[in-house]
Amino acid sequence: MTLADPSTGVHPLPRRTLAGYALGSLVTGSFGTVPGLLLLPYLTDTLGVAAGAAGLFVLLPKAWDVLVNPVAGRLSDRSGARRPYLIIAGLLLGVLFAAIFAGPFSHGGAAGAYVAFSFLAAATAYAFFQVPYVAMPAELTGDYAERTRLMTWRVAVIAVAILVSGALAPLVVDLGGGGLTGHRWSGMFVGSLIVVGALGAFFGTRGAQQHTAPEPESSLRVQLATAFANVPFRGLLLCWIVQSAGIGTLLAGVQYFADHILEQDSGATFLFAAFVGPALLVMPLWSRVGARLGKLRGLIIASLLFAVGVVALLTAGVMPAPFTYAFVAVVGCGYAGQQVFAMAMLPDCIAYDTARTGRRQAGVFTGLWTAGETLGLAFGPGIYALILQVFGYVSSSTGVPATQDGTAKLGVLLGFTVVPGLLVGAAVLLLRRYDDRGQR
């Protein structure tokens, strides 16, 4: 039994619970990163699908999740148990992810349609893992500071998951021979990471104490109305959606940026190492920033740091390579803080609602939250694909990117720098009515 802190009366969460819960981020980090990183270039440069159509094949399955996520939240609220969803949906997701890259068609529209259908099935399984998973912090502890501590552990694992899956997935493609075969090996590799994360979250949170409120409202419509009446949550959700679109745009452009701007073999792997490595080092610093300045100010600072770093990458190809990777490291540091504070503020909004209404509605709030994140991450590749289409990007069915002219390369660069910088930086304006002091 964990003893309460005598100064606060709060029982700190055991390390087993912290680590077990955080391991679930192998699932969310991998699935949140790799599809946005690999799917669009897989469609355009291996299956020969035009950039505009490829963007739709990635966008539509994710848009479907906007409808599924609130339903998953409602069902997990009514069941009263989150953990069974973690094991069932997590294991299914691992299998379905590998299936995305194991289609029977080698190129063209049929291959693209298969990817879209498989991605839709995987995204549905992901919704039933992610929504209960994100709802759990508000029920694992009722303390404001403990939720920040739990989110710090979680985001640290997310950073590892992004580093391992995001950096190694493209490398596995290359080591596997590239093209269809290389992507199939990569799909199995990431699917295995997802399975490990699901098992870790399920068994690691076994026996954890749950702090639940009374039963939820009987009507989903009433719950949704209550959620949107929560002013802090509404502003945070809108900010999260816009910032997710910016991050999704950045992820979609990594491989194109490496191939056509840096022109470096395995460039995506080096970019991810530069992105995530420093992020792991600064994670404790962001916790101190939050303790000193509050989560809201921490989120604003981290978001602006991300925006400045990514816009500075406009100099890539002109400045020496070390400067490019230094700017990528700045972006990663900003991303780490943005994730820590936004996800730590969500349970505060849920706890605020529970105190205000006396009802357990974490699943509905996190259903809306994950639906918003899913929509933003889906729009990211769609935005990037539209930019490629407008700037005349040429697709290829050989597994090797086609040579692009100067206009197409400009589209690759702008989509990777200016667009995500504007989306992430400007989104903080949506937090004008968020009162961090009131959440305490």
C-alpha positions as CSV (number, residue, x, y, z in Angstrom):
1,M,0.0,0.0,0.0
2,T,1.4,3.5,-0.9
3,L,1.5,5.9,2.0
4,A,-0.2,9.2,1.7
5,D,1.9,12.4,1.5
6,P,1.5,13.9,5.0
7,S,1.5,17.4,3.6
8,T,-1.3,16.8,1.2
9,G,-3.1,13.6,2.3
10,V,-2.7,12.3,-1.3
11,H,-1.7,8.7,-2.0
12,P,1.0,8.9,-4.7
13,L,0.5,6.4,-7.5
14,P,2.7,3.3,-7.3
15,R,5.5,3.0,-9.8
16,R,4.0,-0.1,-11.2
17,T,0.8,1.8,-12.0
18,L,2.7,4.7,-13.5
19,A,4.9,2.4,-15.6
20,G,2.0,0.0,-16.6
21,Y,-0.3,2.8,-17.7
22,A,2.6,4.6,-19.5
23,L,3.3,1.4,-21.5
24,G,0.0,1.8,-23.3
25,S,1.6,4.7,-25.1
26,L,3.5,2.2,-27.2
27,V,0.1,1.7,-28.8
28,T,-1.0,5.3,-29.0
29,G,2.5,6.6,-30.0
30,S,3.0,3.9,-32.7
31,F,-0.4,4.2,-34.2
32,G,-0.4,8.0,-33.9
33,T,2.9,8.2,-35.7
34,V,3.5,5.5,-38.2
35,P,0.4,5.8,-40.4
36,G,0.9,9.5,-40.8
37,L,4.6,8.9,-41.6
38,L,4.4,5.9,-43.9
39,L,0.9,5.7,-45.5
40,L,1.0,8.7,-47.8
41,P,4.5,8.0,-49.3
42,Y,3.6,4.3,-49.5
43,L,0.5,5.2,-51.6
44,T,2.3,7.7,-53.8
45,D,5.7,6.2,-54.2
46,T,5.1,2.4,-54.0
47,L,1.5,1.9,-55.1
48,G,1.5,4.7,-57.7
49,V,-1.6,6.5,-56.4
50,A,-2.0,10.2,-57.2
51,A,-1.3,12.5,-54.3
52,G,-4.8,13.9,-54.1
53,A,-6.4,10.4,-54.1
54,A,-3.8,9.1,-51.6
55,G,-4.8,12.0,-49.3
56,L,-8.4,10.9,-49.4
57,F,-7.5,7.2,-48.7
58,V,-5.7,8.3,-45.5
59,L,-8.3,11.0,-44.5
60,L,-11.6,9.1,-44.8
61,P,-10.8,6.1,-42.5
62,K,-9.6,8.6,-39.8
63,A,-12.7,10.8,-40.3
64,W,-14.8,7.7,-39.6
65,D,-13.2,7.6,-36.2
66,V,-14.8,10.9,-35.3
67,L,-18.1,9.1,-35.2
68,V,-16.7,5.9,-33.5
69,N,-14.8,7.6,-30.6
70,P,-17.7,9.1,-28.7
71,V,-19.5,5.7,-29.0
72,A,-16.5,4.0,-27.6
73,G,-16.4,6.5,-24.7
74,R,-20.1,5.9,-24.0
75,L,-19.7,2.1,-24.0
76,S,-16.7,2.2,-21.7
77,D,-18.5,4.6,-19.3
78,R,-21.5,2.2,-19.1
79,S,-19.4,-0.9,-18.7
80,G,-17.7,0.6,-15.6
81,A,-14.4,-1.1,-16.6
82,R,-11.7,0.3,-18.9
83,R,-9.1,-2.4,-18.8
84,P,-10.9,-5.2,-20.8
85,Y,-11.0,-2.7,-23.8
86,L,-7.2,-2.3,-23.6
87,I,-6.4,-6.0,-24.1
88,I,-9.1,-6.9,-26.6
89,A,-8.9,-3.8,-28.9
90,G,-5.1,-3.6,-28.5
91,L,-4.4,-7.1,-29.6
92,L,-6.8,-6.8,-32.5
93,L,-5.2,-3.5,-33.5
94,G,-1.7,-5.1,-33.7
95,V,-3.0,-7.7,-36.2
96,L,-5.0,-5.2,-38.3
97,F,-2.0,-2.8,-38.5
98,A,0.2,-5.5,-40.1
99,A,-2.7,-6.2,-42.5
100,I,-2.6,-2.7,-43.9
101,F,0.6,-3.4,-45.7
102,A,-0.2,-7.1,-46.6
103,G,-2.7,-6.5,-49.4
104,P,-3.1,-8.7,-52.5
105,F,-2.7,-5.8,-54.9
106,S,0.6,-4.4,-56.0
107,H,-0.4,-1.0,-57.5
108,G,-3.3,1.3,-58.6
109,G,-6.7,2.0,-57.4
110,A,-7.5,-1.5,-56.0
111,A,-4.4,-1.4,-53.9
112,G,-5.3,2.1,-52.6
113,A,-8.8,0.9,-51.8
114,Y,-7.5,-2.1,-49.9
115,V,-5.2,0.2,-47.8
116,A,-8.2,2.5,-47.0
117,F,-10.4,-0.4,-45.9
118,S,-7.7,-2.0,-43.8
119,F,-6.8,1.3,-42.3
120,L,-10.5,1.9,-41.4
121,A,-10.7,-1.4,-39.6
122,A,-7.5,-0.7,-37.7
123,A,-8.6,2.8,-36.8
124,T,-11.9,1.4,-35.4
125,A,-10.0,-1.0,-33.1
126,Y,-7.7,1.9,-32.1
127,A,-10.7,3.9,-31.0
128,F,-11.8,1.2,-28.6
129,F,-8.3,1.1,-27.1
130,Q,-7.5,4.8,-27.0
131,V,-10.7,6.2,-25.6
132,P,-10.8,4.0,-22.4
133,Y,-7.0,4.4,-22.1
134,V,-7.2,8.2,-22.1
135,A,-10.1,8.2,-19.7
136,M,-8.2,6.3,-17.0
137,P,-6.0,9.1,-15.5
138,A,-9.1,11.0,-14.2
139,E,-10.1,7.8,-12.4
140,L,-6.6,6.6,-11.2
141,T,-6.1,9.7,-9.1
142,G,-8.1,12.7,-8.0
143,D,-5.1,14.9,-7.4
144,Y,-4.1,17.7,-9.8
145,A,-0.3,17.2,-9.3
146,E,-0.5,13.4,-9.5
147,R,-2.2,13.6,-12.9
148,T,0.7,15.8,-14.2
149,R,3.1,13.1,-12.8
150,L,1.2,10.3,-14.5
151,M,1.1,12.3,-17.8
152,T,4.9,12.9,-17.6
153,W,5.5,9.1,-17.5
154,R,3.0,8.6,-20.3
155,V,4.6,11.2,-22.6
156,A,8.1,9.9,-21.9
157,V,6.9,6.5,-23.2
158,I,5.2,8.3,-26.1
159,A,8.5,9.8,-27.0
160,V,10.2,6.4,-26.9
161,A,7.4,4.9,-29.0
162,I,7.8,7.7,-31.5
163,L,11.5,7.2,-31.6
164,V,11.3,3.4,-31.9
165,S,8.4,3.2,-34.3
166,G,8.9,6.4,-36.2
167,A,12.7,6.1,-36.6
168,L,12.8,2.3,-37.2
169,A,9.7,1.8,-39.3
170,P,11.3,3.5,-42.4
171,L,14.6,1.8,-41.6
172,V,12.8,-1.6,-41.6
173,V,11.3,-0.7,-45.0
174,D,14.8,-0.1,-46.3
175,L,16.4,-3.2,-44.7
176,G,13.5,-5.3,-45.9
177,G,14.2,-4.4,-49.5
178,G,11.9,-1.4,-49.9
179,G,8.7,-1.4,-51.9
180,L,5.9,-3.9,-51.0
181,T,8.1,-6.4,-49.2
182,G,9.8,-3.8,-47.0
183,H,6.5,-2.2,-46.0
184,R,5.1,-5.6,-45.0
185,W,8.1,-6.2,-42.7
186,S,7.6,-2.8,-41.3
187,G,3.9,-3.4,-40.7
188,M,4.6,-6.6,-38.7
189,F,7.3,-4.8,-36.7
190,V,5.0,-1.9,-35.6
191,G,2.1,-4.4,-35.0
192,S,4.4,-6.2,-32.6
193,L,5.1,-3.0,-30.7
194,I,1.3,-2.4,-30.4
195,V,0.8,-5.8,-28.9
196,V,3.5,-5.3,-26.4
197,G,2.0,-1.9,-25.3
198,A,-1.5,-3.4,-25.0
199,L,-0.3,-6.2,-22.8
200,G,1.8,-3.9,-20.7
201,A,-1.1,-1.5,-20.0
202,F,-3.5,-4.3,-19.2
203,F,-1.3,-6.1,-16.7
204,G,0.5,-3.1,-15.4
205,T,-2.8,-1.4,-14.2
206,R,-4.1,-4.6,-12.6
207,G,-5.2,-3.9,-9.0
208,A,-4.9,-0.1,-9.4
209,Q,-7.3,1.8,-7.3
210,Q,-10.1,3.5,-9.2
211,H,-11.6,6.9,-8.1
212,T,-15.0,7.0,-9.9
213,A,-17.9,9.4,-9.6
214,P,-21.6,8.3,-9.6
215,E,-23.2,6.8,-12.7
216,P,-23.2,8.8,-16.0
217,E,-26.2,10.5,-17.6
218,S,-28.5,8.1,-19.4
219,S,-28.5,10.0,-22.6
220,L,-25.5,10.4,-24.9
221,R,-27.0,13.7,-26.2
222,V,-27.2,15.1,-22.6
223,Q,-23.6,14.0,-22.0
224,L,-22.3,15.7,-25.2
225,A,-24.2,18.9,-24.3
226,T,-22.7,18.8,-20.9
227,A,-19.2,18.4,-22.3
228,F,-19.5,21.3,-24.7
229,A,-20.9,23.4,-21.8
230,N,-17.5,22.9,-20.1
231,V,-15.8,26.1,-21.2
232,P,-12.2,25.1,-20.4
233,F,-12.6,21.7,-22.1
234,R,-14.1,23.3,-25.2
235,G,-11.2,25.7,-25.7
236,L,-8.6,23.0,-25.0
237,L,-10.3,20.6,-27.4
238,L,-10.3,23.1,-30.3
239,C,-6.7,23.9,-29.6
240,W,-5.8,20.1,-29.6
241,I,-7.6,19.5,-32.9
242,V,-5.8,22.3,-34.7
243,Q,-2.4,21.4,-33.2
244,S,-3.0,17.7,-34.1
245,A,-3.6,18.8,-37.7
246,G,-0.2,20.6,-37.6
247,I,1.6,17.6,-36.2
248,G,-0.1,15.4,-38.7
249,T,1.0,17.6,-41.6
250,L,4.6,17.5,-40.2
251,L,4.6,13.7,-39.9
252,A,3.2,13.3,-43.4
253,G,6.1,15.3,-44.8
254,V,9.0,13.6,-43.1
255,Q,9.8,11.1,-45.8
256,Y,9.3,13.6,-48.6
257,F,11.5,16.1,-46.8
258,A,14.2,13.5,-46.3
259,D,14.0,12.3,-49.9
260,H,13.7,15.6,-51.8
261,I,15.1,18.3,-49.6
262,L,17.9,16.6,-47.5
263,E,18.4,14.0,-50.3
264,Q,19.9,11.6,-47.7
265,D,19.6,7.8,-47.4
266,S,17.5,6.8,-44.4
267,G,17.0,10.5,-43.8
268,A,13.6,9.8,-42.0
269,T,15.4,7.7,-39.4
270,F,17.9,10.5,-38.6
271,L,15.2,13.1,-38.5
272,F,13.2,11.1,-35.9
273,A,16.3,10.5,-33.8
274,A,16.9,14.3,-33.8
275,F,13.3,14.9,-33.1
276,V,12.7,12.6,-30.2
277,G,16.1,12.2,-28.5
278,P,16.3,15.8,-27.1
279,A,12.6,15.5,-26.2
280,L,13.3,12.7,-23.8
281,L,16.0,14.8,-22.1
282,V,13.8,17.9,-21.6
283,M,10.8,16.0,-20.2
284,P,11.7,16.6,-16.6
285,L,12.3,20.3,-17.4
286,W,8.7,20.6,-18.7
287,S,7.4,19.2,-15.5
288,R,9.3,21.9,-13.6
289,V,7.9,24.6,-16.0
290,G,4.4,23.3,-15.2
291,A,4.9,23.4,-11.5
292,R,6.4,26.9,-11.6
293,L,4.2,28.6,-14.3
294,G,1.2,26.4,-14.6
295,K,0.1,24.0,-17.3
296,L,-1.6,26.7,-19.5
297,R,1.5,28.8,-19.7
298,G,3.6,25.7,-20.2
299,L,1.5,24.7,-23.2
300,I,1.7,28.1,-24.8
301,I,5.5,28.2,-24.4
302,A,5.9,24.7,-25.8
303,S,3.6,25.4,-28.8
304,L,5.5,28.6,-29.7
305,L,8.8,26.8,-29.4
306,F,7.5,24.1,-31.8
307,A,6.4,26.8,-34.3
308,V,9.6,28.7,-34.3
309,G,11.7,25.5,-34.7
310,V,9.7,24.2,-37.6
311,V,9.6,27.5,-39.5
312,A,13.4,27.7,-39.1
313,L,13.6,24.5,-41.2
314,L,12.9,26.7,-44.2
315,T,16.7,27.0,-44.3
316,A,17.2,23.3,-44.9
317,G,19.2,22.5,-48.0
318,V,20.9,25.9,-47.7
319,M,22.4,25.8,-44.2
320,P,24.8,23.0,-43.2
321,A,23.1,19.7,-42.1
322,P,23.9,20.1,-38.3
323,F,21.8,23.3,-38.3
324,T,18.9,21.4,-39.8
325,Y,19.0,18.7,-37.1
326,A,19.4,21.3,-34.4
327,F,16.2,22.9,-35.5
328,V,14.5,19.5,-35.6
329,A,15.6,19.0,-32.0
330,V,14.0,22.3,-31.0
331,V,10.8,21.2,-32.7
332,G,11.0,17.9,-30.7
333,C,11.4,19.8,-27.4
334,G,8.4,21.9,-28.1
335,Y,6.4,18.8,-29.1
336,A,7.2,17.1,-25.8
337,G,6.0,20.0,-23.8
338,Q,2.9,20.4,-25.9
339,Q,1.9,16.8,-25.4
340,V,2.7,16.8,-21.6
341,F,0.6,19.9,-20.8
342,A,-2.4,19.3,-23.1
343,M,-2.8,15.7,-21.9
344,A,-2.4,16.8,-18.2
345,M,-5.0,19.5,-18.7
346,L,-7.6,17.1,-20.0
347,P,-8.0,15.2,-16.7
348,D,-8.3,18.5,-15.0
349,C,-11.2,19.4,-17.2
350,I,-12.8,16.0,-16.5
351,A,-12.4,16.4,-12.8
352,Y,-13.8,19.9,-13.0
353,D,-16.9,18.5,-14.7
354,T,-17.3,15.7,-12.1
355,A,-17.1,18.2,-9.3
356,R,-19.6,20.4,-11.1
357,T,-22.1,17.7,-12.0
358,G,-21.4,14.8,-9.7
359,R,-21.4,12.3,-12.6
360,R,-18.8,10.0,-14.2
361,Q,-18.4,11.1,-17.8
362,A,-14.7,10.7,-18.4
363,G,-15.4,8.3,-21.4
364,V,-17.5,10.9,-23.2
365,F,-14.9,13.7,-22.7
366,T,-12.1,11.4,-23.8
367,G,-14.2,10.1,-26.7
368,L,-14.5,13.7,-28.0
369,W,-10.9,14.4,-27.2
370,T,-9.6,11.4,-29.2
371,A,-12.1,12.0,-32.0
372,G,-10.7,15.5,-32.2
373,E,-7.1,14.3,-32.2
374,T,-8.0,11.6,-34.8
375,L,-9.6,14.2,-37.0
376,G,-6.7,16.6,-36.7
377,L,-4.1,13.8,-37.5
378,A,-6.3,12.7,-40.4
379,F,-6.4,16.2,-41.9
380,G,-2.7,16.5,-41.6
381,P,-1.8,14.0,-44.4
382,G,-4.8,15.4,-46.3
383,I,-3.4,18.9,-46.1
384,Y,0.0,17.7,-47.1
385,A,-1.3,15.6,-50.0
386,L,-3.3,18.6,-51.3
387,I,-0.1,20.7,-51.2
388,L,1.7,18.1,-53.2
389,Q,-1.1,17.9,-55.7
390,V,-1.2,21.6,-56.2
391,F,2.6,21.9,-56.6
392,G,2.7,19.1,-59.1
393,Y,4.2,16.2,-57.2
394,V,4.8,13.1,-59.5
395,S,3.8,9.7,-58.1
396,S,5.7,6.4,-58.7
397,S,4.8,2.7,-58.6
398,T,8.4,1.5,-58.4
399,G,9.1,1.9,-54.7
400,V,11.6,4.6,-55.5
401,P,10.4,8.3,-55.4
402,A,10.3,10.0,-58.8
403,T,12.5,12.9,-59.6
404,Q,10.6,16.2,-58.8
405,D,11.0,19.6,-60.3
406,G,11.7,22.8,-58.3
407,T,8.0,23.6,-57.9
408,A,7.2,20.2,-56.4
409,K,10.2,20.5,-54.1
410,L,8.9,23.9,-52.9
411,G,5.6,22.3,-52.0
412,V,7.4,19.5,-50.1
413,L,9.3,22.2,-48.1
414,L,6.3,24.5,-47.4
415,G,4.1,21.7,-46.3
416,F,6.7,20.5,-43.8
417,T,7.6,23.9,-42.3
418,V,5.3,26.9,-42.6
419,V,1.9,25.0,-42.5
420,P,2.5,23.0,-39.3
421,G,4.2,26.0,-37.7
422,L,1.2,28.2,-38.3
423,L,-1.3,25.6,-37.1
424,V,0.5,24.7,-33.9
425,G,1.5,28.2,-33.0
426,A,-1.8,30.0,-33.8
427,A,-3.9,27.4,-32.0
428,V,-3.0,28.8,-28.6
429,L,-5.3,31.7,-29.3
430,L,-8.2,29.3,-28.7
431,L,-7.2,29.0,-25.0
432,R,-8.1,32.6,-24.2
433,R,-10.9,31.5,-21.9
434,Y,-9.1,28.7,-20.2
435,D,-8.4,29.5,-16.5
436,D,-5.6,27.2,-15.2
437,R,-6.0,28.6,-11.7
438,G,-9.6,27.6,-11.6
439,Q,-8.8,24.0,-12.5
440,R,-6.7,23.7,-9.3
